[in-house]
């Protein structure tokens, strides 16, 4: 099953792209998906924290990433 990843801010800089499609064997809880992200993109280990959104809605660790979802990786932001 395919999932589209969108990277924003510093995460896009670390990964060197703003979008990529990855293939998953099955649906995953967000907490498990985060572990998979670190395995596929070890550059994210440099991030202290980041939010996950699924189909434009912020997700919790108990939400499920499913086929054809669009998952955004959102770093902390600050303004001035």
N, C-alpha and C positions, 0 to 999 in steps of 0.2 A: 504494500500500500504506500502511496506517495503522500508526502507532507511538504508543503512549501514553507521555508523559513525566511523570515524577514529580519535583517539585522539593522539596528539603529544606533546612531551616535558612535561611541567608542567601540561598541561590539562590531560594527561594520568595519572600523579601522583595524581591529585585531584580526578579524577573519579575512579581510581584504576583499570583501564583497558585501553587497546589501541584500542579496537574495540567492537562495539555493534550494533545490528540491532534493529531499532525501527519501530513501525507501526504508520503511519499517516493516518488520515481520507481522506485527499485530498492534492493536491499540495499547496505549500505555498511560498510566497515571502521570501527571505532570512531574511529580517527584522522581519517577523513574526516567522520564524523558530528559530531565535535567542531567542525570547521570550519563545518559546516552550522549547528550550534547557535549559534555566534558570529554568523553572518550573520542568523539568524532572531531571536536574542535578544542584541543588542549589549550589553545590561546585564551579561552574563556576562564581558565583557572586564575588568571590575573585579575579577574573581576571580583570585588568583594560581594556584590549582589547585583541582581538584575530581575526585572519582572518578566513574566510570560503572559502574553495575551493570545487567546485562541479565537480566531474569526472576529477580531476587533473587540473582544471582551476580556478584561483582566481575569486570569485564571488562578485558582488555588492549587496546592499540591495534590488535592483529591480529584480535580477535574481530569477528564480523559482526552488525550490526543487521539483523533480518529482519522481514517482515510479522508484525503482531500482537504483536511484542515489547513488553514493558514496560521502559522505560529510566529508571533513577533517576539523578538528578544529585545527588551527595552532596558537600557542602563538607567541608573539614577540620573536625574537632571537637576540642575540648579539654574536660577535666573538672577537677573540683576537689574 
